[in-house]
């Protein structure tokens, strides 16, 4: 099966790497330029539609032909032609092709028909190859070839033709129908061997029927697809979760019906990983050692998952099929490193060693990308579904999925090194995944956890001096998913960066911050709270305005998540991802006490705020008693995403939070 | 990193003088290192280098490298993945004999058992960069990591080293040594039939090195062996501070290279002559140039007018640094010949920034004006290093017009750069220049703050519920105007507005919206650039009796630098001097009165910077003016506390608020 959304046309990272090459502009072209083929000339005649809006480029043609032979080996040819409309549209004309040890690139050509009709062909020196990924924790054999087309100026049409073998162990393609620029004509053709069959599914667009242009040669054709441009929008689901695409399968996996297709995919994945998790004696011994004396299932799970989270370093080594297939558990255990598939494999292995059944769950790292109505291998991440016995009702096991008439599964991500077993981080909540469980394989929705799954309780005590200086201490107590977030920050940053991050956060509320110090209190047990003590001072916190002294009762911390276009009351087309402090439900409380300077009285305080929506609520109040000013608030988020129809409610909520956070108490001298 | 060169002559046998350290790899683990949990020398560090040993040998054509690392936190585990880039091709670099191991804090040793992967980094034509990649196994917090490798190269090449002494992690101890090409060893110089040549065929008969090292640390030369060595200890990590000069000018390193210059002074004297000769050859006012100039100016024009007309002419050409550089294949397809002379650029009506600058020089000379070239290091990239004897460090060429006995610096290679304005990257920049007395080293002047201004003015209507509406004018001169104009070449008007809006979003209150309506003077560099901005949304927060608003519309996001950083290791480089001034008038709701406003304030950092706030209240309105003038470009670390003190006071004053007695007591938000 093949999991890919078209050939990427924009490869900024590749261009960046190629800058390392001193000879990029210097080498001589040896080949002779060939005239553009007819399909390029014809495509270039396509007029630019009137409705492209402010698009910087338009795809005139995108044509994919997949030819499958009797042995189920497939070759894909993609032809594309893009007209550059604006200077910044050049980036859309840079074609690129990924290839690997078992995904051979057969040919790659590019032509340009300039605005004045000149024809140019890209020569050897216009192409470059780069390693696909260079991050510190990645080791890939995959490469990308890309072209800097000659004559790529506004008005020009740049065409590319790329032919490559699809990976021999895959029989699926994801056709990216929608792009960030408009598309005038696009098609997918599937040429199957005699007797071959296919299955298709559609996401974010209405399905269309193919025409059979020859025996077993199918063609889907779509015209005038609008751009999906989210660049100027905030808090939307990820682009891939909104873009129209189609998945086509062929060969034995091409079965009818959505449920059957998910089942086939799950079975394929299970077969791919067969015997990879088989526990060795060393693994069994370690699992048994870890769980010895565990009083309950939670403890048993917690000890094993913590072991993997703490001891198996995240590191990706991918060579060909290694992009999909895990290493053997024995190798992972010995090397103490691995990627998400590897960590899941070792977890399944260790759980198996102590009699707990667990499964591969193929997900995407961003919510919404996997569409339950469009079976595919589009996900980019592997996690674990752990079978929980009937009747298990430990409240710490919150990330549960109950499959009717079947089993209950606990969702857990062993790659996430700070979220304890029982919880899942925000990006996975409400998302879908493909369970690999033989004939019971299926797509399942991961739960949105309750607000009690994450919390921050912040308490501050301060003293205000008559000159405006505010000094005091703050204690933050993080629990659940919030605590995981804090642990993640501590793991990823050194002491200097931790301090700088804290200073940066505090100084947005305390501009003249004098940061006296901080202490984190955390235990190695991931299910325990993280406490942070902060000691701060700001010599100009309160400001004189004439005879008044102005003071903001909400001293530190922000719950605001202003989405500019929503705040401006612009029409919202896409769902809003609720964003504070992460994209997950939670309960956040602040309580501040400020002792006022002698001789001052409170003349006015900000009004209380009470906003209740079905997806969130916000309550705050400021009170004065004697020389003490007290502020408290509670913000509860119950959902991770709200539909666009609720934009007005979201605006009301955020406006209330913004103005509450900026509200001033007015002090007067007695 | 390496400096590969070709070696010519007979390859003879030579006795290797191999340092003893290389036979002593992977010594028994040190118990103190194993049990260490916090490094007192590098508190809070994710990892530290316990030891680095690098031995480079241009006799044996190899480099041997050894490192020992202590992992102190989870993040430090990333040092377990080692990437060794090398150039594949002519010099035939090979990385061999890779060894590695992980030692747990209990002394358990886990050896590297897998072969490193050989992965592509980038490839274009014959040029290819590969990397050997491996990951040490079973790494824990507390582990000690050790690895070593050997890099070999073609016997027909030499490859003088660059010792990157400062790393991104603290280094406890490091030793480097270098045995140069045998022709540079004692007694061998005249005995061998071998010499070095560079790619131009020049014989390289000197070995030199330039360095930036901690105080008191020097490279040692063993006169008997001809070997160079360096021992350093307790090297702090590469500093990361805001507004630093370019990394290349601050990081500790030693770079060896073979050259034909005997001393920096001699080298630059000779190099300046060569450079100037090449400039003059390219910029020769040929007949084509003379004819073009004759069509652009008239004999009665003053020198200044002639210079301006010619400047406008070269500015109107396609500058490929802002549009798109044609590839070699495209040039061939278009039958364009290589650009060797200024007239080629003129005929093509296109060139890169340096070609256009030299075309301008040629035209000035054709017009009978006195003009010179200057080539400088781009100050955003680096700082001119006279001890580094290499002309390649010069980036960009500008033109100096001498008129009425005065030099006028011009930057014709900068698209849309006004006459007599230069990009800040070329101000205060060092390099070479021509003059009536011949070529030599020189530095361009820094910019004055009056040259780079941003003025934000306008009227904001405030409603009784705190909502606002209004139109602001943002007028830019100098660098801000240049940057936006140059961006307008790369993107269309819609995209430019979006980008300007994003900039506004970062400086305006969260409750307000600011969108540019249109620009004026965007493609007229000699005029002021103005952005007309519409503002809306809310600004004031309401209580029962009052409305409280930020006193400074553009200063609610706390953008002043240096307020938080108490200490400073490196100099401050603000790029250019500038002045930002605001004058906004708030029109208040009927019946309201002003109860408090930001006080008039003056903060000065003598001879460096000045901040002034003044407000003026009239019935129903208040005008608040704010000026921040920064006359300095660079500041030394020892000046930092004065600098920080100034910005702290500015930041404090910027928090001033406007309190309006709402009179009729509107409620809302």
HADDOCK unambig.tbl for C-alpha pairs under 7 A between the chains (distance, minus, plus):
assign (segid A and resid 17 and name CA) (segid B and resid 122 and name CA) 6.40 0.50 0.50
assign (segid A and resid 18 and name CA) (segid B and resid 122 and name CA) 5.74 0.50 0.50
assign (segid A and resid 21 and name CA) (segid B and resid 124 and name CA) 6.92 0.50 0.50
assign (segid A and resid 21 and name CA) (segid B and resid 127 and name CA) 6.63 0.50 0.50
assign (segid A and resid 23 and name CA) (segid B and resid 124 and name CA) 7.00 0.50 0.50
assign (segid A and resid 23 and name CA) (segid B and resid 127 and name CA) 6.35 0.50 0.50
assign (segid A and resid 24 and name CA) (segid B and resid 124 and name CA) 6.30 0.50 0.50
assign (segid A and resid 25 and name CA) (segid B and resid 327 and name CA) 6.01 0.50 0.50
assign (segid A and resid 25 and name CA) (segid B and resid 328 and name CA) 6.53 0.50 0.50
assign (segid A and resid 26 and name CA) (segid B and resid 328 and name CA) 6.92 0.50 0.50
assign (segid A and resid 27 and name CA) (segid B and resid 125 and name CA) 6.98 0.50 0.50
assign (segid A and resid 28 and name CA) (segid B and resid 328 and name CA) 6.22 0.50 0.50
assign (segid A and resid 28 and name CA) (segid B and resid 329 and name CA) 6.98 0.50 0.50
assign (segid A and resid 29 and name CA) (segid B and resid 328 and name CA) 6.75 0.50 0.50
assign (segid A and resid 29 and name CA) (segid B and resid 329 and name CA) 5.31 0.50 0.50
assign (segid A and resid 86 and name CA) (segid B and resid 491 and name CA) 6.91 0.50 0.50
assign (segid A and resid 86 and name CA) (segid B and resid 492 and name CA) 6.30 0.50 0.50
assign (segid A and resid 87 and name CA) (segid B and resid 490 and name CA) 5.63 0.50 0.50
assign (segid A and resid 87 and name CA) (segid B and resid 491 and name CA) 5.36 0.50 0.50
assign (segid A and resid 87 and name CA) (segid B and resid 492 and name CA) 6.73 0.50 0.50
assign (segid A and resid 88 and name CA) (segid B and resid 490 and name CA) 6.21 0.50 0.50
assign (segid A and resid 88 and name CA) (segid B and resid 491 and name CA) 5.11 0.50 0.50
assign (segid A and resid 123 and name CA) (segid B and resid 329 and name CA) 6.14 0.50 0.50
assign (segid A and resid 124 and name CA) (segid B and resid 125 and name CA) 6.64 0.50 0.50
assign (segid A and resid 125 and name CA) (segid B and resid 124 and name CA) 6.47 0.50 0.50
assign (segid A and resid 125 and name CA) (segid B and resid 125 and name CA) 5.67 0.50 0.50
assign (segid A and resid 127 and name CA) (segid B and resid 124 and name CA) 6.52 0.50 0.50
assign (segid A and resid 128 and name CA) (segid B and resid 123 and name CA) 5.49 0.50 0.50
assign (segid A and resid 128 and name CA) (segid B and resid 124 and name CA) 4.54 0.50 0.50
assign (segid A and resid 129 and name CA) (segid B and resid 122 and name CA) 5.45 0.50 0.50
assign (segid A and resid 129 and name CA) (segid B and resid 123 and name CA) 4.92 0.50 0.50
assign (segid A and resid 129 and name CA) (segid B and resid 124 and name CA) 6.51 0.50 0.50
assign (segid A and resid 130 and name CA) (segid B and resid 120 and name CA) 6.30 0.50 0.50
assign (segid A and resid 130 and name CA) (segid B and resid 121 and name CA) 5.26 0.50 0.50
assign (segid A and resid 130 and name CA) (segid B and resid 122 and name CA) 4.07 0.50 0.50
assign (segid A and resid 130 and name CA) (segid B and resid 123 and name CA) 6.22 0.50 0.50
assign (segid A and resid 131 and name CA) (segid B and resid 119 and name CA) 6.96 0.50 0.50
assign (segid A and resid 131 and name CA) (segid B and resid 120 and name CA) 5.03 0.50 0.50
assign (segid A and resid 131 and name CA) (segid B and resid 121 and name CA) 4.80 0.50 0.50
assign (segid A and resid 131 and name CA) (segid B and resid 122 and name CA) 6.29 0.50 0.50
assign (segid A and resid 136 and name CA) (segid B and resid 78 and name CA) 6.61 0.50 0.50
assign (segid A and resid 136 and name CA) (segid B and resid 81 and name CA) 6.99 0.50 0.50
assign (segid A and resid 141 and name CA) (segid B and resid 119 and name CA) 6.35 0.50 0.50
assign (segid A and resid 150 and name CA) (segid B and resid 326 and name CA) 6.81 0.50 0.50
assign (segid A and resid 150 and name CA) (segid B and resid 327 and name CA) 6.65 0.50 0.50
assign (segid A and resid 150 and name CA) (segid B and resid 330 and name CA) 5.71 0.50 0.50
assign (segid A and resid 311 and name CA) (segid B and resid 140 and name CA) 6.87 0.50 0.50
assign (segid A and resid 335 and name CA) (segid B and resid 137 and name CA) 4.71 0.50 0.50
assign (segid A and resid 335 and name CA) (segid B and resid 138 and name CA) 5.09 0.50 0.50
assign (segid A and resid 336 and name CA) (segid B and resid 137 and name CA) 6.29 0.50 0.50
assign (segid A and resid 336 and name CA) (segid B and resid 138 and name CA) 4.54 0.50 0.50
assign (segid A and resid 337 and name CA) (segid B and resid 138 and name CA) 6.93 0.50 0.50
assign (segid A and resid 491 and name CA) (segid B and resid 74 and name CA) 5.74 0.50 0.50
assign (segid A and resid 491 and name CA) (segid B and resid 75 and name CA) 6.07 0.50 0.50
assign (segid A and resid 492 and name CA) (segid B and resid 75 and name CA) 5.39 0.50 0.50
assign (segid A and resid 493 and name CA) (segid B and resid 75 and name CA) 6.88 0.50 0.50
assign (segid A and resid 494 and name CA) (segid B and resid 44 and name CA) 5.73 0.50 0.50
assign (segid A and resid 494 and name CA) (segid B and resid 45 and name CA) 5.71 0.50 0.50
assign (segid A and resid 494 and name CA) (segid B and resid 46 and name CA) 5.56 0.50 0.50
assign (segid A and resid 495 and name CA) (segid B and resid 44 and name CA) 4.41 0.50 0.50
assign (segid A and resid 495 and name CA) (segid B and resid 45 and name CA) 6.70 0.50 0.50
assign (segid A and resid 496 and name CA) (segid B and resid 44 and name CA) 6.69 0.50 0.50
assign (segid A and resid 508 and name CA) (segid B and resid 558 and name CA) 6.68 0.50 0.50
assign (segid A and resid 511 and name CA) (segid B and resid 558 and name CA) 6.58 0.50 0.50
assign (segid A and resid 511 and name CA) (segid B and resid 651 and name CA) 6.90 0.50 0.50
assign (segid A and resid 512 and name CA) (segid B and resid 648 and name CA) 6.65 0.50 0.50
assign (segid A and resid 512 and name CA) (segid B and resid 651 and name CA) 6.96 0.50 0.50
assign (segid A and resid 512 and name CA) (segid B and resid 652 and name CA) 6.39 0.50 0.50
assign (segid A and resid 540 and name CA) (segid B and resid 652 and name CA) 6.29 0.50 0.50
assign (segid A and resid 543 and name CA) (segid B and resid 656 and name CA) 6.39 0.50 0.50
assign (segid A and resid 545 and name CA) (segid B and resid 596 and name CA) 4.08 0.50 0.50
assign (segid A and resid 545 and name CA) (segid B and resid 597 and name CA) 5.38 0.50 0.50
assign (segid A and resid 545 and name CA) (segid B and resid 598 and name CA) 6.52 0.50 0.50
assign (segid A and resid 545 and name CA) (segid B and resid 657 and name CA) 6.67 0.50 0.50
assign (segid A and resid 545 and name CA) (segid B and resid 658 and name CA) 6.98 0.50 0.50
assign (segid A and resid 545 and name CA) (segid B and resid 659 and name CA) 6.75 0.50 0.50
assign (segid A and resid 546 and name CA) (segid B and resid 595 and name CA) 6.27 0.50 0.50
assign (segid A and resid 546 and name CA) (segid B and resid 596 and name CA) 4.24 0.50 0.50
assign (segid A and resid 546 and name CA) (segid B and resid 597 and name CA) 6.61 0.50 0.50
assign (segid A and resid 604 and name CA) (segid B and resid 543 and name CA) 6.98 0.50 0.50
assign (segid A and resid 605 and name CA) (segid B and resid 543 and name CA) 6.84 0.50 0.50
assign (segid A and resid 606 and name CA) (segid B and resid 543 and name CA) 5.52 0.50 0.50
assign (segid A and resid 607 and name CA) (segid B and resid 543 and name CA) 6.64 0.50 0.50
assign (segid A and resid 659 and name CA) (segid B and resid 541 and name CA) 6.20 0.50 0.50
assign (segid A and resid 659 and name CA) (segid B and resid 669 and name CA) 6.85 0.50 0.50
assign (segid A and resid 663 and name CA) (segid B and resid 541 and name CA) 5.86 0.50 0.50
